[in-house]
Amino acid sequence: MNFILAVLKAQLFFIRGFMKFYLNGDLTPSTTSLTISTLCKNLEINLDGTVILLNDDILQKDQYYFPIKENDKVEILRFVSGG
């Protein structure tokens, strides 16, 4: 059932002119071109202590200005400490 919903969402995004990518496993639409940096800024994510993967590759901070493309997989991992 989840597969069918994902396919329907993908078709809806395509029909309406949305670019779609995956953010932490969830299909995400965007009407504008995004970079990793602007995505994190829009989500108000502090990049300190954060690791970002783009299509399963760990990005260095100087790569955060790479554009996100159709069907890219972006994973944002935040490390916290505590006890």
PyMOL Python script that loads the backbone (N, CA, C, O; Angstrom):
from pymol import cmd

cmd.read_pdbstr("""\
ATOM      1  N   MET A   1       0.826  -1.193   0.000  1.00  0.00           N
ATOM      2  CA  MET A   1       0.000   0.000   0.000  1.00  0.00           C
ATOM      3  C   MET A   1       0.872   1.260   0.000  1.00  0.00           C
ATOM      4  O   MET A   1       0.571   2.215  -0.716  1.00  0.00           O
ATOM      5  N   ASN A   2       1.954   1.273   0.799  1.00  0.00           N
ATOM      6  CA  ASN A   2       2.832   2.438   0.832  1.00  0.00           C
ATOM      7  C   ASN A   2       3.459   2.701  -0.534  1.00  0.00           C
ATOM      8  O   ASN A   2       3.638   3.854  -0.926  1.00  0.00           O
ATOM      9  N   PHE A   3       3.790   1.638  -1.253  1.00  0.00           N
ATOM     10  CA  PHE A   3       4.366   1.784  -2.589  1.00  0.00           C
ATOM     11  C   PHE A   3       3.382   2.485  -3.520  1.00  0.00           C
ATOM     12  O   PHE A   3       3.767   3.374  -4.279  1.00  0.00           O
ATOM     13  N   ILE A   4       2.123   2.089  -3.461  1.00  0.00           N
ATOM     14  CA  ILE A   4       1.100   2.692  -4.321  1.00  0.00           C
ATOM     15  C   ILE A   4       0.941   4.168  -3.993  1.00  0.00           C
ATOM     16  O   ILE A   4       0.830   4.993  -4.900  1.00  0.00           O
ATOM     17  N   LEU A   5       0.927   4.512  -2.714  1.00  0.00           N
ATOM     18  CA  LEU A   5       0.820   5.920  -2.315  1.00  0.00           C
ATOM     19  C   LEU A   5       2.024   6.719  -2.801  1.00  0.00           C
ATOM     20  O   LEU A   5       1.869   7.854  -3.252  1.00  0.00           O
ATOM     21  N   ALA A   6       3.206   6.151  -2.717  1.00  0.00           N
ATOM     22  CA  ALA A   6       4.408   6.838  -3.186  1.00  0.00           C
ATOM     23  C   ALA A   6       4.344   7.084  -4.686  1.00  0.00           C
ATOM     24  O   ALA A   6       4.729   8.154  -5.159  1.00  0.00           O
ATOM     25  N   VAL A   7       3.861   6.103  -5.433  1.00  0.00           N
ATOM     26  CA  VAL A   7       3.740   6.259  -6.886  1.00  0.00           C
ATOM     27  C   VAL A   7       2.721   7.346  -7.219  1.00  0.00           C
ATOM     28  O   VAL A   7       2.961   8.173  -8.099  1.00  0.00           O
ATOM     29  N   LEU A   8       1.596   7.349  -6.525  1.00  0.00           N
ATOM     30  CA  LEU A   8       0.583   8.377  -6.758  1.00  0.00           C
ATOM     31  C   LEU A   8       1.110   9.765  -6.426  1.00  0.00           C
ATOM     32  O   LEU A   8       0.863  10.718  -7.166  1.00  0.00           O
ATOM     33  N   LYS A   9       1.833   9.884  -5.318  1.00  0.00           N
ATOM     34  CA  LYS A   9       2.440  11.166  -4.962  1.00  0.00           C
ATOM     35  C   LYS A   9       3.415  11.620  -6.040  1.00  0.00           C
ATOM     36  O   LYS A   9       3.416  12.789  -6.427  1.00  0.00           O
ATOM     37  N   ALA A  10       4.234  10.711  -6.518  1.00  0.00           N
ATOM     38  CA  ALA A  10       5.224  11.044  -7.539  1.00  0.00           C
ATOM     39  C   ALA A  10       4.535  11.524  -8.812  1.00  0.00           C
ATOM     40  O   ALA A  10       4.985  12.486  -9.434  1.00  0.00           O
ATOM     41  N   GLN A  11       3.458  10.868  -9.200  1.00  0.00           N
ATOM     42  CA  GLN A  11       2.730  11.283 -10.395  1.00  0.00           C
ATOM     43  C   GLN A  11       2.103  12.653 -10.208  1.00  0.00           C
ATOM     44  O   GLN A  11       2.113  13.467 -11.132  1.00  0.00           O
ATOM     45  N   LEU A  12       1.565  12.918  -9.044  1.00  0.00           N
ATOM     46  CA  LEU A  12       0.963  14.213  -8.748  1.00  0.00           C
ATOM     47  C   LEU A  12       2.005  15.317  -8.813  1.00  0.00           C
ATOM     48  O   LEU A  12       1.746  16.373  -9.392  1.00  0.00           O
ATOM     49  N   PHE A  13       3.178  15.096  -8.231  1.00  0.00           N
ATOM     50  CA  PHE A  13       4.235  16.099  -8.269  1.00  0.00           C
ATOM     51  C   PHE A  13       4.669  16.368  -9.699  1.00  0.00           C
ATOM     52  O   PHE A  13       4.882  17.520 -10.076  1.00  0.00           O
ATOM     53  N   PHE A  14       4.802  15.315 -10.499  1.00  0.00           N
ATOM     54  CA  PHE A  14       5.247  15.467 -11.884  1.00  0.00           C
ATOM     55  C   PHE A  14       4.218  16.254 -12.696  1.00  0.00           C
ATOM     56  O   PHE A  14       4.573  17.153 -13.458  1.00  0.00           O
ATOM     57  N   ILE A  15       2.963  15.913 -12.528  1.00  0.00           N
ATOM     58  CA  ILE A  15       1.900  16.568 -13.286  1.00  0.00           C
ATOM     59  C   ILE A  15       1.832  18.055 -12.952  1.00  0.00           C
ATOM     60  O   ILE A  15       1.623  18.878 -13.844  1.00  0.00           O
ATOM     61  N   ARG A  16       2.003  18.403 -11.707  1.00  0.00           N
ATOM     62  CA  ARG A  16       1.891  19.799 -11.291  1.00  0.00           C
ATOM     63  C   ARG A  16       3.179  20.590 -11.477  1.00  0.00           C
ATOM     64  O   ARG A  16       3.230  21.759 -11.096  1.00  0.00           O
ATOM     65  N   GLY A  17       4.211  19.998 -12.042  1.00  0.00           N
ATOM     66  CA  GLY A  17       5.434  20.730 -12.309  1.00  0.00           C
ATOM     67  C   GLY A  17       6.402  20.795 -11.140  1.00  0.00           C
ATOM     68  O   GLY A  17       7.323  21.613 -11.152  1.00  0.00           O
ATOM     69  N   PHE A  18       6.220  19.970 -10.152  1.00  0.00           N
ATOM     70  CA  PHE A  18       7.131  19.930  -9.019  1.00  0.00           C
ATOM     71  C   PHE A  18       8.349  19.084  -9.357  1.00  0.00           C
ATOM     72  O   PHE A  18       8.243  18.066 -10.041  1.00  0.00           O
ATOM     73  N   MET A  19       9.504  19.518  -8.869  1.00  0.00           N
ATOM     74  CA  MET A  19      10.653  18.624  -8.856  1.00  0.00           C
ATOM     75  C   MET A  19      10.485  17.799  -7.580  1.00  0.00           C
ATOM     76  O   MET A  19      10.028  18.322  -6.564  1.00  0.00           O
ATOM     77  N   LYS A  20      10.844  16.538  -7.621  1.00  0.00           N
ATOM     78  CA  LYS A  20      10.736  15.733  -6.406  1.00  0.00           C
ATOM     79  C   LYS A  20      12.097  15.145  -6.063  1.00  0.00           C
ATOM     80  O   LYS A  20      12.890  14.792  -6.936  1.00  0.00           O
ATOM     81  N   PHE A  21      12.333  15.054  -4.775  1.00  0.00           N
ATOM     82  CA  PHE A  21      13.516  14.387  -4.260  1.00  0.00           C
ATOM     83  C   PHE A  21      13.122  13.738  -2.951  1.00  0.00           C
ATOM     84  O   PHE A  21      12.026  13.966  -2.440  1.00  0.00           O
ATOM     85  N   TYR A  22      14.007  12.937  -2.414  1.00  0.00           N
ATOM     86  CA  TYR A  22      13.717  12.234  -1.170  1.00  0.00           C
ATOM     87  C   TYR A  22      14.521  12.868  -0.049  1.00  0.00           C
ATOM     88  O   TYR A  22      15.740  13.003  -0.144  1.00  0.00           O
ATOM     89  N   LEU A  23      13.834  13.252   1.003  1.00  0.00           N
ATOM     90  CA  LEU A  23      14.474  13.839   2.177  1.00  0.00           C
ATOM     91  C   LEU A  23      14.233  12.909   3.349  1.00  0.00           C
ATOM     92  O   LEU A  23      13.102  12.745   3.808  1.00  0.00           O
ATOM     93  N   ASN A  24      15.304  12.303   3.826  1.00  0.00           N
ATOM     94  CA  ASN A  24      15.216  11.323   4.918  1.00  0.00           C
ATOM     95  C   ASN A  24      14.159  10.260   4.628  1.00  0.00           C
ATOM     96  O   ASN A  24      13.409   9.848   5.513  1.00  0.00           O
ATOM     97  N   GLY A  25      14.116   9.823   3.359  1.00  0.00           N
ATOM     98  CA  GLY A  25      13.229   8.745   2.959  1.00  0.00           C
ATOM     99  C   GLY A  25      11.844   9.166   2.515  1.00  0.00           C
ATOM    100  O   GLY A  25      11.097   8.344   1.983  1.00  0.00           O
ATOM    101  N   ASP A  26      11.477  10.429   2.717  1.00  0.00           N
ATOM    102  CA  ASP A  26      10.144  10.903   2.342  1.00  0.00           C
ATOM    103  C   ASP A  26      10.197  11.654   1.019  1.00  0.00           C
ATOM    104  O   ASP A  26      11.072  12.492   0.804  1.00  0.00           O
ATOM    105  N   LEU A  27       9.258  11.347   0.139  1.00  0.00           N
ATOM    106  CA  LEU A  27       9.151  12.048  -1.128  1.00  0.00           C
ATOM    107  C   LEU A  27       8.822  13.505  -0.846  1.00  0.00           C
ATOM    108  O   LEU A  27       7.867  13.803  -0.130  1.00  0.00           O
ATOM    109  N   THR A  28       9.615  14.413  -1.410  1.00  0.00           N
ATOM    110  CA  THR A  28       9.492  15.833  -1.100  1.00  0.00           C
ATOM    111  C   THR A  28       9.408  16.637  -2.392  1.00  0.00           C
ATOM    112  O   THR A  28      10.256  16.486  -3.270  1.00  0.00           O
ATOM    113  N   PRO A  29       8.382  17.500  -2.517  1.00  0.00           N
ATOM    114  CA  PRO A  29       8.280  18.325  -3.719  1.00  0.00           C
ATOM    115  C   PRO A  29       9.020  19.646  -3.537  1.00  0.00           C
ATOM    116  O   PRO A  29       9.215  20.117  -2.417  1.00  0.00           O
ATOM    117  N   SER A  30       9.422  20.225  -4.646  1.00  0.00           N
ATOM    118  CA  SER A  30      10.004  21.564  -4.621  1.00  0.00           C
ATOM    119  C   SER A  30       9.667  22.249  -5.933  1.00  0.00           C
ATOM    120  O   SER A  30       9.790  21.658  -7.006  1.00  0.00           O
ATOM    121  N   THR A  31       9.242  23.495  -5.836  1.00  0.00           N
ATOM    122  CA  THR A  31       8.928  24.258  -7.038  1.00  0.00           C
ATOM    123  C   THR A  31      10.120  25.086  -7.487  1.00  0.00           C
ATOM    124  O   THR A  31      10.090  25.689  -8.560  1.00  0.00           O
ATOM    125  N   THR A  32      11.165  25.121  -6.675  1.00  0.00           N
ATOM    126  CA  THR A  32      12.350  25.910  -7.007  1.00  0.00           C
ATOM    127  C   THR A  32      13.583  25.026  -6.973  1.00  0.00           C
ATOM    128  O   THR A  32      13.568  23.934  -6.405  1.00  0.00           O
ATOM    129  N   SER A  33      14.635  25.509  -7.580  1.00  0.00           N
ATOM    130  CA  SER A  33      15.918  24.817  -7.535  1.00  0.00           C
ATOM    131  C   SER A  33      16.494  24.981  -6.131  1.00  0.00           C
ATOM    132  O   SER A  33      16.474  26.078  -5.571  1.00  0.00           O
ATOM    133  N   LEU A  34      16.997  23.910  -5.574  1.00  0.00           N
ATOM    134  CA  LEU A  34      17.547  23.944  -4.212  1.00  0.00           C
ATOM    135  C   LEU A  34      18.973  23.431  -4.202  1.00  0.00           C
ATOM    136  O   LEU A  34      19.358  22.591  -5.015  1.00  0.00           O
ATOM    137  N   THR A  35      19.745  23.953  -3.268  1.00  0.00           N
ATOM    138  CA  THR A  35      21.026  23.360  -2.928  1.00  0.00           C
ATOM    139  C   THR A  35      20.868  22.766  -1.538  1.00  0.00           C
ATOM    140  O   THR A  35      19.885  23.034  -0.848  1.00  0.00           O
ATOM    141  N   ILE A  36      21.828  21.970  -1.138  1.00  0.00           N
ATOM    142  CA  ILE A  36      21.811  21.416   0.221  1.00  0.00           C
ATOM    143  C   ILE A  36      21.791  22.554   1.239  1.00  0.00           C
ATOM    144  O   ILE A  36      21.060  22.508   2.228  1.00  0.00           O
ATOM    145  N   SER A  37      22.604  23.573   0.980  1.00  0.00           N
ATOM    146  CA  SER A  37      22.699  24.711   1.888  1.00  0.00           C
ATOM    147  C   SER A  37      21.357  25.433   2.039  1.00  0.00           C
ATOM    148  O   SER A  37      20.941  25.730   3.159  1.00  0.00           O
ATOM    149  N   THR A  38      20.675  25.719   0.918  1.00  0.00           N
ATOM    150  CA  THR A  38      19.390  26.419   1.011  1.00  0.00           C
ATOM    151  C   THR A  38      18.316  25.530   1.633  1.00  0.00           C
ATOM    152  O   THR A  38      17.444  26.023   2.348  1.00  0.00           O
ATOM    153  N   LEU A  39      18.372  24.238   1.369  1.00  0.00           N
ATOM    154  CA  LEU A  39      17.426  23.320   1.995  1.00  0.00           C
ATOM    155  C   LEU A  39      17.563  23.369   3.518  1.00  0.00           C
ATOM    156  O   LEU A  39      16.568  23.482   4.235  1.00  0.00           O
ATOM    157  N   CYS A  40      18.800  23.282   4.002  1.00  0.00           N
ATOM    158  CA  CYS A  40      19.034  23.314   5.449  1.00  0.00           C
ATOM    159  C   CYS A  40      18.626  24.660   6.042  1.00  0.00           C
ATOM    160  O   CYS A  40      18.087  24.721   7.147  1.00  0.00           O
ATOM    161  N   LYS A  41      18.881  25.718   5.316  1.00  0.00           N
ATOM    162  CA  LYS A  41      18.481  27.052   5.787  1.00  0.00           C
ATOM    163  C   LYS A  41      16.963  27.147   5.869  1.00  0.00           C
ATOM    164  O   LYS A  41      16.426  27.658   6.852  1.00  0.00           O
ATOM    165  N   ASN A  42      16.269  26.660   4.847  1.00  0.00           N
ATOM    166  CA  ASN A  42      14.803  26.687   4.846  1.00  0.00           C
ATOM    167  C   ASN A  42      14.215  25.849   5.974  1.00  0.00           C
ATOM    168  O   ASN A  42      13.164  26.185   6.519  1.00  0.00           O
ATOM    169  N   LEU A  43      14.890  24.763   6.324  1.00  0.00           N
ATOM    170  CA  LEU A  43      14.421  23.886   7.406  1.00  0.00           C
ATOM    171  C   LEU A  43      14.944  24.318   8.774  1.00  0.00           C
ATOM    172  O   LEU A  43      14.662  23.682   9.790  1.00  0.00           O
ATOM    173  N   GLU A  44      15.713  25.416   8.785  1.00  0.00           N
ATOM    174  CA  GLU A  44      16.309  25.952  10.017  1.00  0.00           C
ATOM    175  C   GLU A  44      17.164  24.909  10.727  1.00  0.00           C
ATOM    176  O   GLU A  44      17.070  24.729  11.941  1.00  0.00           O
ATOM    177  N   ILE A  45      17.995  24.230   9.950  1.00  0.00           N
ATOM    178  CA  ILE A  45      18.891  23.208  10.494  1.00  0.00           C
ATOM    179  C   ILE A  45      20.266  23.822  10.688  1.00  0.00           C
ATOM    180  O   ILE A  45      20.862  24.350   9.749  1.00  0.00           O
ATOM    181  N   ASN A  46      20.761  23.747  11.912  1.00  0.00           N
ATOM    182  CA  ASN A  46      22.117  24.187  12.211  1.00  0.00           C
ATOM    183  C   ASN A  46      23.072  23.117  11.675  1.00  0.00           C
ATOM    184  O   ASN A  46      22.942  21.940  12.010  1.00  0.00           O
ATOM    185  N   LEU A  47      24.014  23.523  10.856  1.00  0.00           N
ATOM    186  CA  LEU A  47      24.898  22.555  10.207  1.00  0.00           C
ATOM    187  C   LEU A  47      26.020  22.052  11.116  1.00  0.00           C
ATOM    188  O   LEU A  47      26.724  21.112  10.748  1.00  0.00           O
ATOM    189  N   ASP A  48      26.205  22.654  12.289  1.00  0.00           N
ATOM    190  CA  ASP A  48      27.199  22.143  13.235  1.00  0.00           C
ATOM    191  C   ASP A  48      26.716  20.806  13.788  1.00  0.00           C
ATOM    192  O   ASP A  48      25.585  20.698  14.261  1.00  0.00           O
ATOM    193  N   GLY A  49      27.555  19.811  13.729  1.00  0.00           N
ATOM    194  CA  GLY A  49      27.185  18.488  14.228  1.00  0.00           C
ATOM    195  C   GLY A  49      26.235  17.748  13.303  1.00  0.00           C
ATOM    196  O   GLY A  49      25.546  16.819  13.725  1.00  0.00           O
ATOM    197  N   THR A  50      26.196  18.162  12.040  1.00  0.00           N
ATOM    198  CA  THR A  50      25.297  17.559  11.069  1.00  0.00           C
ATOM    199  C   THR A  50      26.109  16.889   9.964  1.00  0.00           C
ATOM    200  O   THR A  50      27.109  17.435   9.500  1.00  0.00           O
ATOM    201  N   VAL A  51      25.675  15.711   9.553  1.00  0.00           N
ATOM    202  CA  VAL A  51      26.277  15.020   8.414  1.00  0.00           C
ATOM    203  C   VAL A  51      25.190  14.904   7.360  1.00  0.00           C
ATOM    204  O   VAL A  51      24.055  14.534   7.659  1.00  0.00           O
ATOM    205  N   ILE A  52      25.548  15.226   6.122  1.00  0.00           N
ATOM    206  CA  ILE A  52      24.579  15.161   5.032  1.00  0.00           C
ATOM    207  C   ILE A  52      25.062  14.183   3.985  1.00  0.00           C
ATOM    208  O   ILE A  52      26.209  14.235   3.540  1.00  0.00           O
ATOM    209  N   LEU A  53      24.166  13.291   3.600  1.00  0.00           N
ATOM    210  CA  LEU A  53      24.450  12.331   2.529  1.00  0.00           C
ATOM    211  C   LEU A  53      23.600  12.703   1.317  1.00  0.00           C
ATOM    212  O   LEU A  53      22.412  12.997   1.443  1.00  0.00           O
ATOM    213  N   LEU A  54      24.217  12.685   0.161  1.00  0.00           N
ATOM    214  CA  LEU A  54      23.513  12.900  -1.095  1.00  0.00           C
ATOM    215  C   LEU A  54      23.717  11.648  -1.927  1.00  0.00           C
ATOM    216  O   LEU A  54      24.833  11.339  -2.344  1.00  0.00           O
ATOM    217  N   ASN A  55      22.633  10.935  -2.164  1.00  0.00           N
ATOM    218  CA  ASN A  55      22.681   9.655  -2.894  1.00  0.00           C
ATOM    219  C   ASN A  55      23.714   8.706  -2.281  1.00  0.00           C
ATOM    220  O   ASN A  55      24.509   8.090  -2.990  1.00  0.00           O
ATOM    221  N   ASP A  56      23.685   8.603  -0.959  1.00  0.00           N
ATOM    222  CA  ASP A  56      24.521   7.701  -0.161  1.00  0.00           C
ATOM    223  C   ASP A  56      25.993   8.101  -0.078  1.00  0.00           C
ATOM    224  O   ASP A  56      26.807   7.334   0.435  1.00  0.00           O
ATOM    225  N   ASP A  57      26.349   9.290  -0.574  1.00  0.00           N
ATOM    226  CA  ASP A  57      27.716   9.800  -0.447  1.00  0.00           C
ATOM    227  C   ASP A  57      27.749  10.900   0.597  1.00  0.00           C
ATOM    228  O   ASP A  57      26.926  11.814   0.562  1.00  0.00           O
ATOM    229  N   ILE A  58      28.698  10.823   1.531  1.00  0.00           N
ATOM    230  CA  ILE A  58      28.852  11.866   2.547  1.00  0.00           C
ATOM    231  C   ILE A  58      29.412  13.114   1.878  1.00  0.00           C
ATOM    232  O   ILE A  58      30.404  13.055   1.152  1.00  0.00           O
ATOM    233  N   LEU A  59      28.757  14.251   2.137  1.00  0.00           N
ATOM    234  CA  LEU A  59      29.208  15.510   1.561  1.00  0.00           C
ATOM    235  C   LEU A  59      30.139  16.240   2.516  1.00  0.00           C
ATOM    236  O   LEU A  59      29.936  16.232   3.730  1.00  0.00           O
ATOM    237  N   GLN A  60      31.157  16.867   1.953  1.00  0.00           N
ATOM    238  CA  GLN A  60      32.000  17.787   2.704  1.00  0.00           C
ATOM    239  C   GLN A  60      31.287  19.137   2.713  1.00  0.00           C
ATOM    240  O   GLN A  60      30.440  19.393   1.857  1.00  0.00           O
ATOM    241  N   LYS A  61      31.620  19.998   3.669  1.00  0.00           N
ATOM    242  CA  LYS A  61      30.930  21.283   3.784  1.00  0.00           C
ATOM    243  C   LYS A  61      31.029  22.117   2.513  1.00  0.00           C
ATOM    244  O   LYS A  61      30.099  22.859   2.196  1.00  0.00           O
ATOM    245  N   ASP A  62      32.133  22.014   1.778  1.00  0.00           N
ATOM    246  CA  ASP A  62      32.250  22.794   0.545  1.00  0.00           C
ATOM    247  C   ASP A  62      31.379  22.238  -0.583  1.00  0.00           C
ATOM    248  O   ASP A  62      31.295  22.844  -1.651  1.00  0.00           O
ATOM    249  N   GLN A  63      30.734  21.097  -0.356  1.00  0.00           N
ATOM    250  CA  GLN A  63      29.831  20.515  -1.342  1.00  0.00           C
ATOM    251  C   GLN A  63      28.362  20.828  -1.054  1.00  0.00           C
ATOM    252  O   GLN A  63      27.484  20.382  -1.792  1.00  0.00           O
ATOM    253  N   TYR A  64      28.084  21.583   0.003  1.00  0.00           N
ATOM    254  CA  TYR A  64      26.707  21.911   0.366  1.00  0.00           C
ATOM    255  C   TYR A  64      26.050  22.840  -0.653  1.00  0.00           C
ATOM    256  O   TYR A  64      24.844  23.077  -0.582  1.00  0.00           O
ATOM    257  N   TYR A  65      26.820  23.361  -1.586  1.00  0.00           N
ATOM    258  CA  TYR A  65      26.259  24.240  -2.617  1.00  0.00           C
ATOM    259  C   TYR A  65      25.931  23.478  -3.893  1.00  0.00           C
ATOM    260  O   TYR A  65      25.567  24.088  -4.898  1.00  0.00           O
ATOM    261  N   PHE A  66      26.054  22.161  -3.867  1.00  0.00           N
ATOM    262  CA  PHE A  66      25.654  21.336  -5.002  1.00  0.00           C
ATOM    263  C   PHE A  66      24.131  21.408  -5.139  1.00  0.00           C
ATOM    264  O   PHE A  66      23.424  21.413  -4.131  1.00  0.00           O
ATOM    265  N   PRO A  67      23.620  21.464  -6.359  1.00  0.00           N
ATOM    266  CA  PRO A  67      22.161  21.486  -6.529  1.00  0.00           C
ATOM    267  C   PRO A  67      21.548  20.103  -6.272  1.00  0.00           C
ATOM    268  O   PRO A  67      22.157  19.072  -6.557  1.00  0.00           O
ATOM    269  N   ILE A  68      20.353  20.114  -5.738  1.00  0.00           N
ATOM    270  CA  ILE A  68      19.579  18.888  -5.575  1.00  0.00           C
ATOM    271  C   ILE A  68      18.840  18.664  -6.890  1.00  0.00           C
ATOM    272  O   ILE A  68      18.199  19.572  -7.418  1.00  0.00           O
ATOM    273  N   LYS A  69      18.939  17.445  -7.407  1.00  0.00           N
ATOM    274  CA  LYS A  69      18.314  17.128  -8.693  1.00  0.00           C
ATOM    275  C   LYS A  69      17.132  16.177  -8.500  1.00  0.00           C
ATOM    276  O   LYS A  69      16.940  15.594  -7.434  1.00  0.00           O
ATOM    277  N   GLU A  70      16.367  16.048  -9.548  1.00  0.00           N
ATOM    278  CA  GLU A  70      15.201  15.162  -9.548  1.00  0.00           C
ATOM    279  C   GLU A  70      15.601  13.770  -9.048  1.00  0.00           C
ATOM    280  O   GLU A  70      16.589  13.199  -9.509  1.00  0.00           O
ATOM    281  N   ASN A  71      14.832  13.236  -8.111  1.00  0.00           N
ATOM    282  CA  ASN A  71      14.987  11.896  -7.537  1.00  0.00           C
ATOM    283  C   ASN A  71      16.242  11.705  -6.689  1.00  0.00           C
ATOM    284  O   ASN A  71      16.568  10.573  -6.329  1.00  0.00           O
ATOM    285  N   ASP A  72      16.953  12.782  -6.361  1.00  0.00           N
ATOM    286  CA  ASP A  72      18.092  12.656  -5.442  1.00  0.00           C
ATOM    287  C   ASP A  72      17.598  12.189  -4.077  1.00  0.00           C
ATOM    288  O   ASP A  72      16.458  12.447  -3.690  1.00  0.00           O
ATOM    289  N   LYS A  73      18.475  11.500  -3.360  1.00  0.00           N
ATOM    290  CA  LYS A  73      18.181  11.071  -1.993  1.00  0.00           C
ATOM    291  C   LYS A  73      19.069  11.879  -1.053  1.00  0.00           C
ATOM    292  O   LYS A  73      20.294  11.766  -1.089  1.00  0.00           O
ATOM    293  N   VAL A  74      18.443  12.691  -0.216  1.00  0.00           N
ATOM    294  CA  VAL A  74      19.158  13.517   0.751  1.00  0.00           C
ATOM    295  C   VAL A  74      18.849  12.979   2.142  1.00  0.00           C
ATOM    296  O   VAL A  74      17.687  12.829   2.519  1.00  0.00           O
ATOM    297  N   GLU A  75      19.890  12.695   2.888  1.00  0.00           N
ATOM    298  CA  GLU A  75      19.737  12.260   4.282  1.00  0.00           C
ATOM    299  C   GLU A  75      20.454  13.264   5.163  1.00  0.00           C
ATOM    300  O   GLU A  75      21.632  13.551   4.952  1.00  0.00           O
ATOM    301  N   ILE A  76      19.753  13.795   6.144  1.00  0.00           N
ATOM    302  CA  ILE A  76      20.348  14.738   7.083  1.00  0.00           C
ATOM    303  C   ILE A  76      20.419  14.051   8.442  1.00  0.00           C
ATOM    304  O   ILE A  76      19.398  13.685   9.025  1.00  0.00           O
ATOM    305  N   LEU A  77      21.630  13.885   8.928  1.00  0.00           N
ATOM    306  CA  LEU A  77      21.864  13.201  10.206  1.00  0.00           C
ATOM    307  C   LEU A  77      22.425  14.196  11.201  1.00  0.00           C
ATOM    308  O   LEU A  77      23.392  14.901  10.911  1.00  0.00           O
ATOM    309  N   ARG A  78      21.814  14.251  12.374  1.00  0.00           N
ATOM    310  CA  ARG A  78      22.308  15.138  13.425  1.00  0.00           C
ATOM    311  C   ARG A  78      22.780  14.295  14.588  1.00  0.00           C
ATOM    312  O   ARG A  78      22.091  13.384  15.046  1.00  0.00           O
ATOM    313  N   PHE A  79      23.958  14.619  15.048  1.00  0.00           N
ATOM    314  CA  PHE A  79      24.523  13.892  16.166  1.00  0.00           C
ATOM    315  C   PHE A  79      24.363  14.715  17.427  1.00  0.00           C
ATOM    316  O   PHE A  79      24.694  15.900  17.463  1.00  0.00           O
ATOM    317  N   VAL A  80      23.855  14.073  18.449  1.00  0.00           N
ATOM    318  CA  VAL A  80      23.672  14.732  19.739  1.00  0.00           C
ATOM    319  C   VAL A  80      24.341  13.881  20.811  1.00  0.00           C
ATOM    320  O   VAL A  80      24.470  12.664  20.678  1.00  0.00           O
ATOM    321  N   SER A  81      24.748  14.531  21.835  1.00  0.00           N
ATOM    322  CA  SER A  81      25.347  13.790  22.955  1.00  0.00           C
ATOM    323  C   SER A  81      24.525  14.081  24.196  1.00  0.00           C
ATOM    324  O   SER A  81      23.803  15.075  24.274  1.00  0.00           O
ATOM    325  N   GLY A  82      24.649  13.237  25.107  1.00  0.00           N
ATOM    326  CA  GLY A  82      23.897  13.412  26.347  1.00  0.00           C
ATOM    327  C   GLY A  82      24.007  12.164  27.188  1.00  0.00           C
ATOM    328  O   GLY A  82      24.618  11.172  26.791  1.00  0.00           O
ATOM    329  N   GLY A  83      23.433  12.230  28.301  1.00  0.00           N
ATOM    330  CA  GLY A  83      23.549  11.055  29.144  1.00  0.00           C
ATOM    331  C   GLY A  83      22.406  10.835  30.034  1.00  0.00           C
ATOM    332  O   GLY A  83      22.393   9.868  30.796  1.00  0.00           O
TER     333      GLY A  83
END
""", "prot")
cmd.dss("prot")
cmd.show_as("cartoon", "prot")
cmd.util.cbc("prot")
cmd.orient("prot")
